[in-house]
Amino acid sequence: MWLQQFPLEKNHTVTTMFNANGEIVQWYIDICYKNSIENNIPWMDDLFLDIVLLPSGEIIEKDAEELEEAYKMGIIDRSLYDLAWNEQNIIKKQINRDEFQLVNLSNRHKEILLDKLN
C-alpha cells in the first residue's frame, strides 16, 4: 500500500510505502516547486531531487544528477535549482531532529483512510 501526502504551500510531497503487513518500508520524498489540488486531485511540479528515508533512519539522496542536468539544459532556472537544494537540506535537518511531521503522521493517516474504506 502507498500513502501520498501533498502538504499545501510546501515544496515537497511524501509517499509512504507499506508492506503486506502494514509496516513502513520507506518514505519517498519528492522535492517540488509546488503542489496543489485541482478538481479534487492533488498534483505536484517535480524538481527532480528526491530523498528516501528508511525506517532505520538512513537517508538516501536521489536524482541529484537529474537536477543538475535540468539546470544545465535550461529546464529549470537558478532560483528553482537553489530551491530544490535548500528544501532538501531543510528536510534532512528536520528528519535528523525528528521534526519532519509527515513521517511521524504517516501511520495515523493510513489508519484514517483505512477506517473510511471499511
Phi, psi and omega in degrees: 000142176241140175240125178249133179241128182239083182292124181295144178061028174241166182250041177198160168229161180231129171248119177261129181251124182250147175275183183297339179268004180082011180269145181287129177267316178192161169249131179247116185253116176269128173275132184219160177292314176198165171221156185198188177232131177227124184054042180064019179240121178288149178213163177219154175253095190294141176248027170075317185286137182223161175229135170250128177246125178265154178304336177290346184100352179295135178249128179241120177274135184231151168066026175300324180294328177292321177296315179300315181296318179298322178291313180298326182274357179081013178290324174233156178263180184298324181295321178288323176301310179295321179301316181300311180294320179296316179297317178300316180297319178297314181297316180299319177297316179297319178299314182296334178264004184058040181244004180275098193297325183297326176296316181291337183263354189299318178295319179295317178297321177300314181296321177299314180293320178296321177298321179292329180283335182269000000 
